[in-house]
Structure formats: structure tokens, C-alpha cells
């Protein structure tokens, strides 16, 4: 008993030691990975910062260098010399103003103006503006005070008159005149450059020699010092009005600084977020202008990336340990699996035999279904043809009547022709024979229609003229329309309307709908048949309306069912509309019905136009 207790305690200690070792290994690997990833991230940031600073400096230099020549050229220009020689001359001032405006428009600078020896603007490019520079005293600006000791210089400030910031490029002028030294000034707007920085999403700032940010991609950083300014620096800013307002009360942008892995990290308070964020700062001096260019990167992004790497390494170590444990246990499981494998193989063999037998039965059933479907389609085709023959039989009575009438007319005309020939009236006899020929042609067309309608069609689809199909169908039932004294209203376009379908089957559908309409109006006092064809952009709509007895609402859903009919026994099988429904469905169209008792019925067919489908050969039905 004591031995078992000691063994259990020893096992627990061993497991605890292994767990501590694993935890230490995972934590140590995570910490090392985090430090290495952080160091690598700082290195990547430094390379990115150098590339970005180089590009920003090139862009800045290119922007400013476009205007560098202007102050020198301006100081030597004749209109400027004239205005210095004759400052009170209206003509000289006008010429100087016009010259400065044209030069400013051509160069694309913000403003151009010249100062006399007292710092007062003699002429300016904005002389037409209400708030122009002319007559304003700019002796407090460094570019004027420095002109006494230097030929040229540069200076960034907020405009004292316009309130708009700009980069002032200046050059001394009128050096040898008795009136004293003047200054030619060109103001360059760097705001587009600042907007470009903002659009890239980069954190960029430009610092003046006092450490004040005057250009930046973050508007709330502008005109803020990065650290506390001395009293002398504040006094200088007040005197020169460089940034146009007092910056005494503005807090420094950098709330704290430290070094992390050899890189400068600053903390910036964000009042809107009520939080502070740390940034990695990289700077580069711009000696040509006396500025410092700074780019900042959020430290959190580097830390998060390093944390992801550390987590991945810890997971990898954990996965490796798990793989080892799984592999160790797998050795014990393999033996059991080998034994189970033999049993499984036997079961698979038995199951395969069962599946093979089932598959054979299924194949036989599929073949039987295919044969049944083929026989069913054949029977359906025969039924369609039989139905068509039934419709044809209904038309034969009227056709026989037409032929008898034609034969009687032919007999009369032939007898008349004989009499006329006996009288030697050949012209009149020839006229009678022409009438007989016309009657024979009409009889031939009528019998040809019957022959065409009676033929057993195929499943082929063509672009078929729907207007011709309507006329063809009407020719087959024309005798019934006249016999029943039915008023026919037909609205069909003069141009062919081609749809995709089988011509014979399309004729059968139309004949069936018209025949049903005539049957419905047989005992009605008012008999009116309306046929309307409206071609749309993609589909054509055919309506066949009658003024028959109508269909009850509860029977509308059964109209297209096989063997449904409202006719008397022996007057129909109830298959016409069911077959018509199937034909229209095969054409990719739709057939619907609207009806009201004692008001009539409207059948509507909608079929796609031939132009909306693949190309077909257009075939017009001969009528």
C-alpha cells in the first residue's frame, strides 16, 4: 500500500516537472521570437522610412526648384526696375502689376510681389483683389531684414495679409539705385504637397529650425511644436508673425520619448480619442531649407506583428510536442488497427458484393425507365397527331362545302364558256376560263393546307412566322366562323413575327384555341372572336378571346389537365388544351387563361422571339 502511494506520488511529481518544462520551453521560445520579430520589424521600418524620406525629399525639392529662378529673374526684369526708379509713376506701377500677374499665372505660383527699401509693397500679382498686398508693410518679415546682408533666401510662414501659408523665395533688387535695396518675393503654395501626403495615409511632418510642425499629413498637428519652446524662440515667432497666431498655449506634440531597440519612440496624446499612442520616429535633415523631415509609424503595428510571430512560434512548438505525443501513442494504436484491418477487409468484401448486386438491379431499372419513357413519348406524339386529325375532321365539313360551291361555280362558268364559244365570243369565254382557273387554284391551296396540317411533324424547331400561323389556322376554321355568324376582330402586325418552335404544332395550338372559342359561343346570342398579337422586345404575346359562356373560377386550375372538358359527351376528349400546354412549354413559352362566367374567356400565349435565342433559319408558313 505504501509502495503504491509512493509510486503515484512519484508519477505526479514527474508529470508536474514535465508540464513545467514544456511551459518554460513554450514561453521561452515565444519571448525569443517576440524579441527577434520586434527587432526585425524595427529594421523593416527603418528601411521603409529611408525610402519614404528619400521620395518625400525628392518631391519637395522638385516642387520648390520649379520656382527657384523666379526671384532672380524678377529682380532683373525691366518693369520692376522701372517701378523702383519711378515708384510714384502710375504707368510704372501698372506695368509692374500686369507683369507680375502674367508671370504668376504662367509660373503657377501663389503670389509675386516687390518691396521697396522700407518694406512696403510697390507692386503685386494680386493687385486686382480687394485684399491685395500693395501698400502693405512687410518690414517685420525676415526675408526683408535679411535682404540687407544677403542676396537671396527662403522662408516659410503664414501670409500676414491673406492668412494662407506659403514658402517665400526672395532675392534682393534695385541694389544700385539711390532709393535703397528692395526685395522681390515669390510665394509658393505647398498645400498640394501636404494633400498628397495625406492621400497616401502616411504620417509625415516637416519641422522648422525651432521644431514647429508647419507641414503635415495630420491637420491637427500643424503649427504645434514637438517640444517646449524657449522664451527667445516664442519671442521671435511673435515678432515675425511666422505662423500668424500665438502658439504659447499649444501643448507640445510629443508627450514623452524613449528608446526601443535603438529606435526613437514618442508618445502622442490624441484628445479626440482620449488616449495616447506611441510612434516610431525617423527624421532626416533638409539642409537646403533648414528643415527636418519626419515620418512616423505606429508602434502598435510592429508589436502586433511581433506578437503574431511569437504566437505562431509558440503554436509551432506546441504542435511539435503534440506531434511527438501523438506519434508515441500511435505506436500503441497501430497494433490494434492491424487486427481491426483484417476484420474490416472482410466486411468491405461482403459490402462490395452487396453493392455490385444492388448496382446491377439499379442499372436494369434505369434501362427499363428509359424504354418506358421512350414508349410514352411515342404514344404522346401519336396522341398529338390523333388530336390534330380530330380537329381536321371538324374542318372537313366546311372544306367540303367550299369545294362543292367551287365545283358548282366551275360548272356554271364552263357552260357559259361553251355558249360564248358557240357565239364566237372568245374574249368573254377566255374571261370565264380565267375565273375557272382561279377557282381551281383556290381549291388546290385549300387541299394543300389540309395536307400540310395532316402531316405528322417532327421535333425540329425553327424560326416560325407567328402571323402566318394565325392566318393559316383561320383558313382552316373560316367556314365555322361564317356558319356561326361570328364577328372576327383580328389585330396582327403586317410584318412577320418570328418565334422559335415547331410550325405544325404551333398551328395546331392556334386551331385548337380558335375551335374551343367557337364551341363556347355556339349557343350565345353575341358571338365575337378577338385575336391579338403583340410583339415585345424579347417575347411575343398572342391572345384569343371569345364571348362564350366562360369557365367557373373553381375550374380554372384544371383547364390544362388531361381529359378535362366542359363539352357534351362525344364532343371531345379533353386533351386539346393539355397537349397545347405541353407544346408551348417545349417552346420555352407560357400559356394562361382568364375567364368569367357569362362574360367570355381569354387564352394568352407568350413565346420567346427568335432574335433572343440562338440563330435559326427563318421559315414563313405558306398561306
C-alpha positions in Angstrom: 0.0 0.0 0.0 2.8 2.4 0.9 4.7 1.4 -2.3 1.6 2.2 -4.4 1.2 5.6 -2.8 4.9 6.4 -3.3 4.6 5.3 -7.0 1.6 7.5 -7.5 3.2 10.5 -5.8 6.4 10.0 -7.9 4.3 9.9 -11.1 2.5 13.1 -10.1 5.9 14.9 -9.5 7.2 13.6 -12.8 4.2 14.9 -14.7 4.4 18.2 -13.0 8.0 18.6 -13.8 7.4 17.7 -17.5 4.5 20.2 -17.6 6.7 22.9 -16.1 9.5 22.1 -18.6 7.0 22.3 -21.5 5.6 25.6 -20.3 9.1 27.0 -19.9 10.1 25.9 -23.3 7.0 27.4 -24.9 7.2 30.7 -23.0 11.0 31.0 -23.7 10.5 30.3 -27.4 7.7 32.8 -27.6 9.7 35.5 -25.8 12.8 34.9 -28.0 10.6 35.0 -31.2 8.9 38.2 -30.0 12.2 40.0 -29.5 13.7 38.8 -32.8 10.5 39.7 -34.6 10.4 43.2 -32.9 14.0 43.8 -33.9 13.3 42.7 -37.5 10.2 44.9 -37.6 12.2 47.9 -36.5 14.7 47.2 -39.2 12.0 46.9 -41.8 10.5 50.2 -40.6 13.9 51.9 -40.9 14.4 50.7 -44.5 10.8 51.8 -45.3 11.4 55.2 -43.6 14.6 55.8 -45.5 12.9 55.0 -48.8 9.9 57.2 -47.9 12.1 60.1 -46.7 14.1 60.0 -49.9 11.0 60.1 -52.0 9.5 62.9 -50.0 12.6 64.9 -50.2 12.8 64.5 -54.0 9.2 65.5 -54.3 9.7 68.6 -52.1 12.9 69.7 -53.9 11.2 69.2 -57.3 8.2 71.2 -56.2 10.3 74.2 -54.9 13.0 74.1 -57.6 10.4 74.9 -60.2 10.2 78.4 -58.8 13.8 78.9 -57.6 14.8 81.0 -60.7 11.8 83.4 -60.4 13.1 85.8 -57.7 16.4 86.3 -59.5 14.7 86.8 -62.9 12.1 89.1 -61.3 14.8 91.4 -59.8 16.3 91.9 -63.2 13.1 92.5 -65.1 12.7 95.9 -66.8 9.2 96.6 -65.4 10.5 96.0 -61.9 13.5 98.2 -62.4 11.2 101.0 -63.8 8.9 100.8 -60.8 11.9 101.1 -58.4 13.2 104.1 -60.4 9.8 105.7 -60.6 7.8 104.4 -57.6 5.3 107.3 -57.8 4.6 106.8 -61.5 1.1 105.3 -62.2 2.3 103.9 -65.5 5.3 102.2 -64.0 3.1 100.7 -61.2 0.5 99.5 -63.7 3.2 97.9 -65.9 4.8 96.2 -62.9 1.5 94.9 -61.6 0.5 93.5 -65.0 3.9 91.9 -65.5 3.8 90.3 -62.1 0.3 88.9 -62.7 1.1 87.4 -66.1 4.3 85.9 -64.6 2.4 84.5 -61.6 -0.2 82.9 -63.9 2.4 81.4 -66.2 4.5 80.0 -63.4 1.7 78.7 -61.2 3.0 80.3 -58.0 0.7 81.6 -55.3 1.7 85.3 -55.3 4.6 87.5 -56.6 5.3 91.0 -55.2 8.2 93.5 -54.8 9.1 95.6 -51.7 10.8 98.9 -51.6 13.6 99.8 -49.2 11.1 100.4 -46.4 9.5 97.0 -46.8 6.3 98.4 -48.4 4.9 96.5 -51.4 5.2 98.6 -54.6 3.6 96.1 -57.0 1.9 92.7 -56.6 0.4 90.0 -58.8 -2.9 90.2 -56.8 -3.4 93.9 -57.5 -6.9 93.2 -58.8 -8.0 91.6 -55.5 -9.7 93.7 -52.8 -7.2 92.3 -50.2 -4.0 92.9 -52.3 -0.5 93.4 -51.0 0.1 96.9 -52.5 0.9 99.5 -49.8 1.3 96.8 -47.0 4.4 97.0 -44.8 6.3 93.7 -44.6 9.4 95.1 -42.9 8.9 92.7 -40.0 9.4 89.7 -42.2 12.9 88.0 -42.1 13.0 88.0 -45.9 13.1 91.8 -45.8 15.5 92.3 -42.9 17.9 89.6 -44.2 18.0 91.2 -47.7 20.3 93.9 -46.3 23.0 91.3 -45.7 22.2 88.6 -48.2 21.2 88.4 -51.9 18.6 85.6 -51.6 16.9 83.4 -49.1 13.8 81.2 -48.3 11.2 81.5 -45.5 8.0 79.6 -44.7 5.2 81.4 -42.9 1.5 82.2 -42.9 0.6 85.1 -45.1 0.1 88.3 -43.0 -2.5 89.6 -45.4 -4.2 86.6 -46.8 -3.8 84.2 -43.8 -2.7 81.5 -46.3 0.6 79.6 -45.6 3.3 79.5 -48.2 7.0 79.2 -48.9 8.6 82.6 -49.7 11.5 82.7 -52.1 13.2 86.2 -52.2 16.0 88.0 -53.9 17.4 91.5 -53.3 16.5 94.0 -56.0 17.4 97.6 -57.0 20.8 97.2 -55.3 22.5 100.1 -57.2 19.6 102.6 -57.1 19.8 105.7 -54.9 16.5 104.7 -53.3 17.9 101.7 -51.5 17.7 98.0 -51.6 14.3 96.3 -52.3 13.2 92.7 -52.3 11.5 90.6 -55.0 9.3 87.9 -53.4 7.7 84.7 -54.8 5.2 82.9 -52.6 4.9 79.1 -53.3 1.8 77.2 -52.1 2.9 73.8 -50.6 -0.6 72.8 -49.7 -0.9 70.4 -52.7 2.2 68.7 -51.4 0.6 68.3 -48.0 -2.6 67.0 -49.5 -0.6 64.4 -51.4 1.0 63.2 -48.2 -2.5 63.0 -46.6 -3.9 60.9 -49.5 -1.2 58.3 -49.1 -2.1 57.7 -45.5 1.5 58.2 -44.3 2.3 60.1 -41.2 4.6 62.9 -42.4 5.7 66.1 -40.7 8.0 69.0 -41.7 9.7 70.9 -38.8 11.2 74.3 -38.9 14.5 75.1 -37.1 12.5 75.8 -33.9 10.9 72.4 -34.0 7.5 73.7 -35.0 5.4 71.5 -37.4 4.3 73.6 -40.4 3.6 70.9 -43.0 2.0 67.6 -42.1 -0.4 64.9 -43.2 -2.3 65.3 -39.9 -4.1 68.7 -39.8 -4.4 68.7 -36.0 -0.6 68.6 -35.8 0.0 71.7 -37.8 1.7 74.7 -36.1 2.5 72.6 -33.0 6.0 72.3 -31.6 7.2 68.8 -30.9 8.7 70.0 -27.5 8.5 73.1 -25.3 9.9 76.2 -26.9 12.2 78.6 -25.1 11.1 82.2 -24.4 13.5 83.6 -27.1 12.0 81.2 -29.7 8.5 82.3 -28.7 9.5 86.0 -28.9 10.9 85.5 -32.4 7.7 83.8 -33.6 5.7 86.7 -32.2 7.8 89.4 -33.8 7.9 87.7 -37.3 4.3 86.5 -37.1 5.6 83.5 -38.9 2.5 81.3 -38.2 0.0 84.1 -37.7 -1.1 83.3 -34.2 0.2 82.9 -30.7 1.4 79.4 -30.0 2.1 79.8 -26.3 -0.9 77.8 -25.2 -0.4 74.9 -27.6 0.9 71.8 -25.9 3.9 70.1 -27.4 3.0 67.2 -29.7 5.4 64.7 -28.2 4.2 63.9 -24.7 7.2 61.6 -24.0 10.2 59.9 -25.6 12.1 56.7 -25.1 14.4 54.3 -27.0 13.3 50.9 -28.0 15.8 48.5 -29.8 17.8 51.5 -30.8 14.9 53.5 -32.3 13.3 56.6 -31.0 9.7 56.1 -29.8 7.4 59.0 -28.9 4.1 59.2 -27.2 1.4 61.5 -28.7 -1.8 62.3 -26.9 -5.0 62.2 -29.1 -7.6 64.4 -27.5 -10.4 63.2 -29.7 -9.8 59.6 -28.8 -8.9 60.5 -25.2 -6.0 58.2 -25.4 -2.3 58.3 -26.3 -0.4 56.3 -28.9 3.2 55.5 -29.4 5.0 56.0 -32.7 8.4 55.1 -34.0 10.1 58.3 -35.4 12.6 58.6 -38.2 13.9 62.0 -39.3 16.2 63.4 -41.9 17.5 67.0 -42.1 16.8 69.1 -45.2 19.8 71.5 -45.0 18.9 73.3 -48.2 15.9 74.7 -46.4 17.0 74.4 -42.8 14.1 72.0 -42.0 13.8 68.4 -40.6 11.6 65.9 -42.3 9.9 63.3 -40.0 8.0 60.2 -40.7 6.2 58.2 -38.0 4.9 54.6 -37.8 2.5 53.3 -35.2 4.5 51.2 -32.7 1.4 49.0 -32.1 1.5 47.6 -35.6 5.1 46.4 -35.1 4.2 45.0 -31.7 1.2 43.2 -33.0 3.2 41.7 -35.9 5.8 40.6 -33.4 3.1 39.1 -31.1 1.7 37.2 -34.1 5.1 35.8 -34.9 5.6 34.9 -31.2 2.2 33.2 -31.1 2.9 31.3 -34.3 6.2 30.1 -32.9 4.6 29.1 -29.6 1.9 27.2 -31.5 4.6 25.6 -33.7 6.4 24.4 -30.5 3.2 23.2 -29.0 2.3 21.4 -32.3 5.7 19.8 -32.4 5.2 18.5 -28.8 1.7 17.3 -29.6 3.0 15.6 -32.7 5.6 13.8 -30.6 2.9 12.7 -28.1 0.6 11.6 -30.9 3.3 9.7 -32.6 4.2 8.0 -29.3 0.6 6.9 -28.7 0.2 6.0 -32.4 2.7 3.2 -32.0 0.4 1.6 -29.4 -2.6 2.1 -31.6 -1.1 0.6 -34.8 -1.2 -2.9 -33.5 -4.8 -2.7 -32.6 -5.5 -1.2 -36.0 -3.7 -4.1 -37.8 -6.0 -6.5 -36.1 -9.1 -4.5 -36.9 -7.9 -4.1 -40.5 -8.4 -7.8 -41.3 -11.9 -7.7 -39.9 -12.6 -4.5 -41.9 -11.3 -6.1 -45.2 -13.7 -9.0 -44.8 -16.6 -6.6 -44.2 -15.6 -4.5 -47.2 -15.6 -7.6 -49.4 -19.0 -8.5 -48.3 -20.3 -5.0 -48.7 -18.8 -4.7 -52.1 -20.6 -7.8 -53.3 -23.9 -6.4 -52.0 -23.3 -3.1 -53.7 -22.5 -4.8 -57.0 -25.7 -6.7 -56.8 -27.6 -3.6 -56.0 -25.9 -1.7 -58.9 -27.0 -4.4 -61.3 -30.6 -4.1 -60.2 -30.4 -0.4 -60.4 -28.9 -0.5 -64.0 -31.7 -2.8 -65.1 -34.3 -0.4 -63.5 -32.8 2.6 -65.3 -32.9 0.8 -68.7 -36.5 -0.1 -68.1 -37.3 3.5 -67.2 -35.6 4.7 -70.4 -37.6 2.3 -72.5 -40.8 3.3 -70.7 -40.1 7.0 -71.3 -39.4 6.4 -75.0 -42.7 4.5 -75.4 -44.5 7.2 -73.5 -43.1 9.9 -75.8 -44.0 7.9 -78.9 -47.6 7.5 -77.5 -47.8 11.2 -76.8 -46.7 12.0 -80.3 -49.4 9.7 -81.7 -52.0 11.3 -79.4 -51.0 14.8 -80.6 -51.4 13.7 -84.2 -54.7 12.0 -83.4 -56.0 15.2 -81.8 -54.9 17.1 -84.8 -56.8 14.7 -87.0 -59.8 15.3 -84.9 -59.6 19.0 -85.4 -59.0 18.3 -89.1 -62.2 16.2 -89.2 -64.2 19.1 -87.8 -62.8 21.3 -90.6 -63.6 18.8 -93.4 -67.4 19.6 -93.4 -66.7 23.3 -94.2 -64.0 22.4 -96.7 -66.4 20.0 -98.5 -68.9 22.8 -98.6 -66.3 25.2 -100.1 -65.3 22.6 -102.7 -69.0 21.9 -103.7 -69.6 25.7 -104.0 -66.4 26.0 -106.2 -67.5 23.0 -108.4 -70.9 24.5 -108.9 -69.3 27.8 -109.9 -66.9 26.0 -112.2 -69.8 24.2 -113.9 -71.6 27.4 -114.5 -68.5 29.2 -115.9 -67.7 26.2 -118.2 -71.2 26.1 -119.5 -71.1 29.8 -120.1 -67.8 29.5 -121.9 -69.3 26.9 -124.3 -72.2 29.2 -125.2 -69.8 32.1 -125.7 -67.6 29.9 -128.0 -70.7 28.9 -130.0 -71.3 32.7 -130.4 -67.6 33.1 -131.3 -67.2 35.5 -128.3 -63.6 34.3 -127.5 -62.8 37.2 -125.2 -65.7 36.5 -122.9 -65.1 32.8 -123.0 -61.4 33.4 -122.0 -62.5 35.5 -119.1 -64.8 32.7 -117.9 -61.9 30.2 -118.2 -59.7 32.5 -116.1 -62.3 32.5 -113.4 -62.4 28.7 -113.5 -58.5 28.7 -113.2 -58.7 30.9 -110.2 -61.3 28.6 -108.6 -59.0 25.6 -109.2 -56.1 27.5 -107.6 -58.2 28.3 -104.5 -59.3 24.6 -104.2 -55.6 23.5 -104.6 -54.5 25.9 -101.8 -57.3 24.7 -99.5 -56.4 21.0 -100.0 -52.7 21.8 -99.6 -53.5 23.4 -96.2 -55.3 20.2 -95.2 -52.4 18.1 -96.4 -49.9 20.2 -94.5 -51.9 20.2 -91.3 -52.5 16.5 -91.5 -48.8 15.6 -91.8 -47.0 14.0 -88.8 -44.5 16.6 -87.7 -41.1 16.1 -86.2 -39.4 17.6 -83.0 -37.3 20.1 -85.0 -37.6 23.8 -84.1 -37.2 26.7 -86.5 -37.8 30.4 -86.6 -41.5 30.4 -87.5 -43.7 33.3 -88.6 -46.4 33.6 -86.0 -48.6 35.9 -88.1 -48.6 33.3 -91.0 -49.5 30.6 -88.5 -52.5 32.7 -87.4 -53.7 33.2 -90.9 -53.2 29.5 -91.7 -55.3 28.5 -88.7 -58.0 30.9 -89.6 -58.2 29.5 -93.1 -59.0 26.1 -91.7 -61.9 27.3 -89.5 -63.1 30.1 -91.7 -66.2 28.1 -92.7 -67.2 27.7 -89.0 -66.8 31.4 -88.4 -69.2 32.2 -91.2 -71.5 29.3 -90.4 -71.9 30.5 -86.7 -72.1 34.2 -87.8 -69.2 35.1 -85.6 -67.8 38.6 -85.7 -64.0 38.4 -86.1 -61.7 41.1 -84.7 -58.0 40.5 -85.6 -55.0 42.7 -84.7 -51.8 41.3 -86.3 -48.7 43.2 -87.4 -48.2 43.4 -91.1 -44.5 42.4 -90.7 -43.6 38.8 -89.8 -43.1 38.0 -86.2 -40.7 35.1 -85.9 -40.7 32.8 -82.8 -38.8 29.6 -82.2 -40.9 26.5 -82.4 -42.3 23.7 -84.5 -44.5 25.2 -87.2 -47.1 22.4 -87.4 -47.5 22.2 -83.6 -47.9 26.0 -83.3 -50.6 25.8 -86.0 -52.3 23.0 -84.0 -52.3 25.1 -80.8 -53.9 28.1 -82.5 -56.5 25.9 -84.3 -57.4 24.3 -81.0 -57.8 27.6 -79.2 -60.0 29.1 -82.0 -62.1 25.9 -82.2 -62.6 25.9 -78.5 -63.7 29.6 -78.7 -66.2 28.8 -81.5 -67.6 25.8 -79.5 -68.0 28.0 -76.4 -70.0 30.6 -78.4 -72.3 28.2 -80.3 -75.4 28.9 -78.2 -74.6 32.5 -77.3 -76.6 35.5 -78.6 -73.5 37.6 -79.1 -70.6 35.8 -80.8 -67.3 37.8 -81.1 -63.9 36.3 -81.6 -60.8 38.5 -81.0 -57.2 37.6 -81.9 -54.4 40.0 -80.9 -50.7 39.6 -81.5 -48.4 42.0 -79.7 -44.6 41.6 -80.3 -42.4 42.9 -77.4 -38.7 43.4 -77.0 -38.0 39.8 -76.2 -41.3 37.9 -76.4 -44.5 37.9 -78.4 -47.9 37.7 -76.8 -50.9 36.1 -78.6 -54.5 36.5 -77.1 -57.5 34.5 -78.3 -60.7 35.9 -76.7 -64.3 34.9 -77.0 -67.7 35.9 -75.7 -68.8 32.4 -74.7 -70.3 31.1 -71.6 -67.0 31.3 -69.7 -65.4 29.0 -67.1 -66.1 28.9 -63.4 -63.3 30.1 -61.2 -63.0 26.8 -59.3 -62.4 25.0 -62.6 -59.7 27.4 -64.0 -56.9 25.4 -62.3 -58.0 22.2 -64.1 -58.3 23.6 -67.6 -54.9 22.3 -68.8 -55.3 18.9 -67.1 -55.6 15.8 -69.4 -59.2 14.7 -70.1 -60.8 17.8 -68.6 -63.6 19.2 -70.8 -66.8 21.2 -70.4 -68.2 19.9 -73.7 -71.0 17.3 -74.0 -70.2 13.6 -74.1 -68.9 12.7 -77.6 -67.8 16.3 -78.4 -64.2 16.0 -77.2 -61.7 14.0 -75.2 -60.4 16.9 -73.1 -56.8 16.6 -74.4 -56.6 19.6 -76.7 -55.6 22.2 -74.0 -53.3 19.7 -72.2 -51.4 19.0 -75.4 -51.3 22.7 -76.3 -49.9 23.4 -72.8 -47.1 20.9 -73.4 -46.3 22.3 -76.9 -46.0 25.8 -75.6 -43.8 24.6 -72.6 -41.5 22.9 -75.1 -41.1 26.1 -77.0 -40.0 27.9 -73.8 -43.2 29.8 -73.5 -46.2 30.1 -71.2 -49.9 29.7 -71.7 -52.5 31.0 -69.3 -56.3 31.6 -69.1 -58.6 34.2 -67.7 -62.4 33.7 -67.7 -65.6 34.8 -66.0 -69.0 33.2 -66.3 -71.3 34.6 -69.0 -68.6 37.1 -70.0 -66.1 35.0 -72.0 -62.7 33.5 -71.9 -59.2 34.7 -72.9 -56.3 32.4 -73.6 -52.8 34.1 -73.6 -49.7 32.6 -75.1 -46.3 34.2 -74.5 -43.4 32.8 -76.5 -39.8 34.0 -77.0 -38.9 35.8 -80.2 -36.3 34.2 -82.5 -33.9 37.2 -82.1 -33.5 36.4 -78.3 -32.2 32.9 -78.9 -29.5 31.2 -80.9 -29.7 31.9 -84.7 -32.3 29.8 -86.6 -33.3 29.8 -90.3 -36.4 31.9 -90.7 -39.3 29.9 -92.2 -42.7 31.6 -93.1 -45.8 29.4 -93.2 -47.3 29.4 -96.7 -50.9 30.6 -96.7 
